[in-house]
Amino acid sequence: MHEHRADQKPLFIALSITFLMMIVEFAGGLLSNSLALVSDAGHMLTDTSVLALALLAFYISRKAEATPEKTFGYHRLEILSALFNGAALLMVAGVILFESYQRYLHPAQVHSQLMLVVAAAGLLANLLGAWVLSSGRSENLNIKAAFWHILSDAVSSVGVIVGGLIIYFTGWQAVDPILGALIALLIIRGACDILSEAVEILLEATPRDIKLDEVIEAVKGIEGVRGLHDVHIWTITSGFRALAAHVEIEDAQVSACGELLEKINRRLHDKFNIDHATLQLECRNCSAERGCISPHKH
C-alpha cells in the first residue's frame, strides 16, 4: 500500500511557522514603514496559502480511496498542487520584480533598526521551516515546492537584513530593490524546476533518474526472461512509480509464472523503486492457451 502519512507533519509545522511570521512581518512592516517587510509578509501569505493547499492535497489523496471511476484514487491532487505552487512562485517573483522597480524609482524612508530585528526573526523562522522540510524534498514534489517557498522567504529575509544594514550605515535606499531583483531570479529558477517536474509527471514521462534501456536489461537478466517490449514507465505521484510491459518468456507451466513475476517485481523495486507493475507474459513458441498473462502487481 502506498502511504506517505509522515509527510504531513513537516508540512503542518512549516505552515504554522510561516503563518505566525507572516503576522509578525506584516505588523513590523507597518510599524517601521518598510515596504520590504510588508512585501515579504505578502510573500509569506502566498506561502501560507500554498502550504495549506499542499497539506489539504495530502489529506485528500490519502483518505479518499480508489473508486471504479478513479482507479488510482486522488494521488494526482498532489501533482496539481505542486503545479499550482510552482505557478504561484513565478507570480511571487513577478510581484517582487515589479516592487523592486517601483522602490528603485521611489525610495521609501524606513526605520532600519526595527526592520533589521523583524527581518532577523523572519530569517530564523524560515531557516527552521526549511530544515523541517529538507528531509522530504528529494522524495516528494509537493514538499519540494513547499521547501522552495520557505527557502525563497529565507533568501528574501537575508536581502532585507543586508539592505537594512546598508541603509542604516550609508542611507543608500537603492540597495533594497537591487537585492529584491536578485531574490526574484532565485525564485524563478526554483519555480521552473518544480513546474518542469510536475508537467513531466502529468505527461507520464519516464522518471528522470530511470533509463529505459537499463530497466529492459535488468529484467532480461532474470533467468527465464527472453525479452521485454512495449515498456511504459511513469509516475502516478511523487515516489509512486508504475510500469507496464510485455515480457517474453521461455516455455513454462502456468504454476511457474507466479514465481517469475515475483522475481521481476522484486528487481524492479530494488533497482528502480518501481512498486506498481502490470506485466503481460508472452511465449513465442507457445500456443495462446499455454501462455501466461500476469495479474496486476501492486
Backbone torsions as a table, in degrees:
resi	resn	phi	psi	omega
1	MET	NA	136.3	-174.7
2	HIS	-90.6	110.8	-176.7
3	GLU	-130.7	145.8	173.7
4	HIS	-141.2	42.9	-176.2
5	ARG	-60.7	-33.0	-177.8
6	ALA	-63.7	-22.3	-178.4
7	ASP	-69.1	-20.7	-176.7
8	GLN	-71.5	-33.9	-175.4
9	LYS	-63.1	-51.9	178.6
10	PRO	-61.6	-33.7	176.8
11	LEU	-64.5	-40.8	179.6
12	PHE	-65.7	-42.1	178.7
13	ILE	-63.3	-45.7	179.7
14	ALA	-63.1	-38.6	178.1
15	LEU	-62.3	-43.7	-179.5
16	SER	-63.6	-44.2	179.7
17	ILE	-63.2	-45.8	-177.5
18	THR	-64.9	-41.6	-179.3
19	PHE	-63.6	-45.6	-179.5
20	LEU	-63.5	-42.4	-179.5
21	MET	-71.8	-27.0	175.0
22	MET	-61.0	-45.6	178.9
23	ILE	-62.9	-44.8	-178.7
24	VAL	-63.4	-44.9	-178.0
25	GLU	-68.9	-36.4	178.9
26	PHE	-65.0	-45.8	178.2
27	ALA	-64.1	-42.6	178.9
28	GLY	-64.0	-36.7	178.5
29	GLY	-65.7	-40.3	178.3
30	LEU	-66.4	-42.2	-177.6
31	LEU	-70.5	-33.9	-178.1
32	SER	-93.9	-2.7	-176.5
33	ASN	59.3	35.7	-177.6
34	SER	-101.3	112.6	176.4
35	LEU	-66.8	-31.6	179.4
36	ALA	-61.7	-44.4	179.6
37	LEU	-68.4	-41.0	178.3
38	VAL	-63.4	-41.3	178.5
39	SER	-64.8	-39.2	178.9
40	ASP	-67.6	-33.3	174.9
41	ALA	-65.2	-38.3	174.9
42	GLY	-64.1	-37.4	174.9
43	HIS	-59.6	-44.6	179.9
44	MET	-67.7	-29.8	175.5
45	LEU	-63.1	-42.5	175.4
46	THR	-61.8	-43.9	179.0
47	ASP	-61.2	-42.3	179.4
48	THR	-60.6	-41.1	-179.5
49	SER	-64.3	-47.1	-176.5
50	VAL	-73.6	-31.7	175.2
51	LEU	-65.8	-41.0	177.3
52	ALA	-63.8	-40.1	178.1
53	LEU	-65.1	-40.9	178.8
54	ALA	-63.1	-42.2	178.6
55	LEU	-64.5	-40.3	177.7
56	LEU	-63.8	-40.2	178.9
57	ALA	-63.2	-41.3	176.0
58	PHE	-58.7	-47.5	-175.7
59	TYR	-62.5	-47.5	-177.7
60	ILE	-65.8	-44.1	-176.0
61	SER	-67.8	-27.2	179.3
62	ARG	-86.6	-33.8	-175.6
63	LYS	-84.3	-37.4	-176.1
64	ALA	-78.2	119.4	-177.9
65	GLU	-81.8	161.6	177.3
66	ALA	-64.4	148.9	179.2
67	THR	-128.3	167.4	176.0
68	PRO	-58.0	-28.7	179.0
69	GLU	-84.9	-29.6	-179.4
70	LYS	-127.6	83.1	-171.1
71	THR	-69.1	-19.0	175.0
72	PHE	-101.6	11.7	-179.6
73	GLY	70.2	-139.3	-176.2
74	TYR	-119.3	29.9	-178.7
75	HIS	-58.6	-34.9	-176.3
76	ARG	-68.5	-12.1	175.5
77	LEU	-58.2	-33.9	178.3
78	GLU	-62.4	-40.5	-178.7
79	ILE	-71.4	-39.4	176.3
80	LEU	-62.4	-38.9	176.7
81	SER	-64.1	-43.3	177.9
82	ALA	-62.7	-37.9	177.4
83	LEU	-62.5	-43.1	177.4
84	PHE	-63.7	-41.1	179.1
85	ASN	-60.5	-44.3	179.2
86	GLY	-63.0	-42.1	177.6
87	ALA	-64.5	-38.6	178.5
88	ALA	-64.4	-37.6	176.9
89	LEU	-60.8	-41.8	177.8
90	LEU	-63.4	-39.4	178.1
91	MET	-65.3	-41.3	177.9
92	VAL	-60.7	-44.1	179.1
93	ALA	-61.2	-40.2	178.4
94	GLY	-63.5	-41.3	178.4
95	VAL	-64.0	-42.4	179.8
96	ILE	-62.9	-42.7	178.0
97	LEU	-61.6	-42.6	179.4
98	PHE	-64.3	-46.0	179.9
99	GLU	-65.1	-35.6	177.5
100	SER	-62.4	-41.8	178.7
101	TYR	-64.7	-42.5	179.3
102	GLN	-64.8	-40.1	-180.0
103	ARG	-70.1	-30.2	177.5
104	TYR	-68.7	-38.8	179.1
105	LEU	-74.6	-35.6	-175.8
106	HIS	-132.4	78.8	179.4
107	PRO	-59.0	142.2	180.0
108	ALA	-112.8	138.2	176.6
109	GLN	-77.5	129.8	-177.9
110	VAL	-127.3	159.5	172.6
111	HIS	-84.7	94.3	-169.5
112	SER	-64.3	-31.6	-178.2
113	GLN	-65.2	-49.2	177.4
114	LEU	-64.3	-37.7	177.8
115	MET	-58.5	-42.9	-178.9
116	LEU	-67.2	-41.4	-178.9
117	VAL	-63.5	-47.8	-178.3
118	VAL	-66.8	-41.3	179.9
119	ALA	-64.6	-37.1	178.2
120	ALA	-65.6	-41.1	176.7
121	ALA	-63.9	-40.5	177.5
122	GLY	-62.8	-39.3	179.0
123	LEU	-62.7	-46.6	179.7
124	LEU	-60.9	-42.4	179.8
125	ALA	-64.5	-41.9	-179.7
126	ASN	-66.5	-40.2	178.2
127	LEU	-63.9	-38.3	177.0
128	LEU	-64.3	-44.5	178.3
129	GLY	-63.1	-41.7	179.0
130	ALA	-64.7	-38.3	178.5
131	TRP	-64.6	-40.4	179.0
132	VAL	-60.8	-37.8	-176.0
133	LEU	-89.6	-13.2	-170.3
134	SER	-63.0	-34.6	-175.6
135	SER	-67.6	-27.8	-176.5
136	GLY	-102.8	-2.0	-172.8
137	ARG	-71.4	-25.5	-179.9
138	SER	-79.5	-16.1	-176.4
139	GLU	-104.5	-18.9	-173.3
140	ASN	-137.5	123.4	-176.5
141	LEU	-65.9	-34.1	179.5
142	ASN	-64.5	-45.0	177.9
143	ILE	-67.0	-34.2	177.3
144	LYS	-62.5	-42.2	178.0
145	ALA	-62.7	-44.3	178.8
146	ALA	-63.8	-39.9	178.9
147	PHE	-59.6	-43.9	-179.9
148	TRP	-66.2	-34.7	175.6
149	HIS	-61.5	-48.8	-179.5
150	ILE	-64.5	-42.9	-178.8
151	LEU	-65.0	-37.9	177.5
152	SER	-63.9	-34.4	174.5
153	ASP	-65.2	-40.4	179.5
154	ALA	-63.1	-45.2	177.9
155	VAL	-62.4	-39.6	178.0
156	SER	-62.6	-40.2	178.4
157	SER	-64.7	-38.8	176.0
158	VAL	-60.4	-44.1	178.4
159	GLY	-60.7	-41.1	179.0
160	VAL	-64.6	-40.8	178.9
161	ILE	-63.7	-49.3	179.4
162	VAL	-60.7	-44.6	178.7
163	GLY	-62.6	-39.7	178.5
164	GLY	-63.6	-40.7	178.5
165	LEU	-64.0	-43.9	-179.5
166	ILE	-65.7	-42.7	178.2
167	ILE	-62.8	-40.9	-177.9
168	TYR	-63.8	-42.2	-175.0
169	PHE	-90.6	-27.2	-175.7
170	THR	-119.4	-23.0	-176.2
171	GLY	78.2	9.4	-178.6
172	TRP	-82.0	104.3	-175.0
173	GLN	-76.1	-23.3	-174.0
174	ALA	-69.7	-14.2	-178.2
175	VAL	-65.0	-31.6	-177.4
176	ASP	-62.9	-51.1	178.5
177	PRO	-65.7	-30.1	178.3
178	ILE	-65.4	-46.5	177.2
179	LEU	-64.0	-36.8	178.4
180	GLY	-60.0	-40.4	179.5
181	ALA	-65.6	-40.7	178.3
182	LEU	-64.3	-39.7	177.6
183	ILE	-61.6	-42.6	-179.9
184	ALA	-60.3	-38.3	179.4
185	LEU	-65.4	-38.4	177.1
186	LEU	-64.5	-40.6	179.4
187	ILE	-64.2	-42.4	179.7
188	ILE	-60.2	-40.9	179.4
189	ARG	-60.9	-46.6	178.6
190	GLY	-65.7	-39.3	-178.9
191	ALA	-64.4	-40.9	-179.6
192	CYS	-64.0	-37.2	178.6
193	ASP	-66.4	-42.8	179.2
194	ILE	-64.0	-46.3	-179.4
195	LEU	-62.6	-40.1	-179.6
196	SER	-61.7	-45.3	179.8
197	GLU	-66.9	-40.9	-179.9
198	ALA	-63.4	-42.8	179.7
199	VAL	-65.5	-40.1	178.0
200	GLU	-60.3	-40.7	178.8
201	ILE	-66.5	-42.7	179.8
202	LEU	-66.4	-29.3	176.5
203	LEU	-84.1	-0.9	-179.9
204	GLU	58.3	43.0	176.9
205	ALA	-76.6	157.8	174.9
206	THR	-63.1	132.9	179.2
207	PRO	-51.9	145.6	-173.1
208	ARG	-59.1	-34.7	-174.9
209	ASP	-89.8	7.5	-180.0
210	ILE	-114.5	129.9	174.3
211	LYS	-101.3	123.5	-176.1
212	LEU	-57.8	-41.5	-179.4
213	ASP	-62.2	-36.2	-179.8
214	GLU	-68.3	-36.7	177.5
215	VAL	-64.5	-46.0	-179.8
216	ILE	-60.1	-46.4	-179.2
217	GLU	-65.7	-36.6	179.8
218	ALA	-64.4	-41.6	-180.0
219	VAL	-72.1	-38.9	178.9
220	LYS	-64.8	-21.7	179.7
221	GLY	-76.3	-6.6	179.0
222	ILE	-81.6	134.1	-179.3
223	GLU	-60.7	129.8	-179.7
224	GLY	101.2	-12.3	178.8
225	VAL	-98.1	127.0	-179.0
226	ARG	-100.5	-23.7	-178.9
227	GLY	-174.6	168.3	179.2
228	LEU	-142.4	129.5	179.4
229	HIS	-146.9	174.4	-174.8
230	ASP	50.3	47.7	-175.8
231	VAL	-87.8	130.4	176.0
232	HIS	-130.9	128.2	179.0
233	ILE	-127.3	130.2	-179.8
234	TRP	-149.9	176.6	-179.4
235	THR	-116.3	125.9	177.0
236	ILE	-74.6	-52.1	173.2
237	THR	-153.0	177.6	-174.7
238	SER	-54.8	123.9	178.5
239	GLY	79.9	2.5	-178.2
240	PHE	-121.5	96.5	-175.4
241	ARG	-102.9	150.0	-178.3
242	ALA	-131.3	154.2	178.5
243	LEU	-142.3	141.0	172.0
244	ALA	-131.7	135.3	-177.2
245	ALA	-162.1	160.4	171.0
246	HIS	-101.3	128.3	-178.6
247	VAL	-112.0	121.2	177.7
248	GLU	-89.4	124.5	-175.2
249	ILE	-122.8	168.8	173.6
250	GLU	-77.9	163.7	179.8
251	ASP	-58.7	127.1	-177.5
252	ALA	-152.1	156.8	174.7
253	GLN	-72.3	154.3	179.7
254	VAL	-57.5	-35.4	-178.3
255	SER	-63.6	-24.2	-179.3
256	ALA	-84.2	-14.4	-177.1
257	CYS	-65.4	-38.6	-178.4
258	GLY	-61.6	-42.2	178.9
259	GLU	-64.1	-41.1	179.2
260	LEU	-64.6	-41.4	178.1
261	LEU	-62.1	-38.5	178.1
262	GLU	-62.5	-40.6	178.5
263	LYS	-63.7	-44.3	-179.7
264	ILE	-63.3	-47.6	-178.9
265	ASN	-64.1	-37.1	178.6
266	ARG	-64.4	-41.4	179.7
267	ARG	-68.7	-38.8	177.5
268	LEU	-62.6	-38.3	178.9
269	HIS	-70.8	-48.0	-174.0
270	ASP	-68.1	-38.9	-175.0
271	LYS	-93.8	-28.9	-172.2
272	PHE	-129.4	2.3	179.5
273	ASN	57.7	38.5	176.3
274	ILE	-101.4	115.3	-174.6
275	ASP	-109.2	-7.3	-179.8
276	HIS	-125.5	102.9	-177.6
277	ALA	-124.3	131.5	173.5
278	THR	-111.5	111.8	-172.0
279	LEU	-120.8	129.5	175.2
280	GLN	-107.2	118.4	-179.5
281	LEU	-87.1	134.6	-179.1
282	GLU	-131.2	143.4	177.3
283	CYS	-123.0	115.7	-175.0
284	ARG	-62.3	-35.4	-175.6
285	ASN	-98.4	10.2	-178.1
286	CYS	-104.9	157.2	170.7
287	SER	-77.2	163.7	-178.5
288	ALA	-59.9	-33.1	-176.8
289	GLU	-69.1	-25.5	-175.3
290	ARG	-98.1	-7.6	-179.3
291	GLY	-71.1	163.4	-179.5
292	CYS	-115.4	131.8	173.1
293	ILE	-117.9	125.9	-173.2
294	SER	-77.1	151.9	167.4
295	PRO	-76.2	172.1	175.1
296	HIS	-68.6	135.1	-179.4
297	LYS	-109.3	128.5	-180.0
298	HIS	-116.2	NA	NA
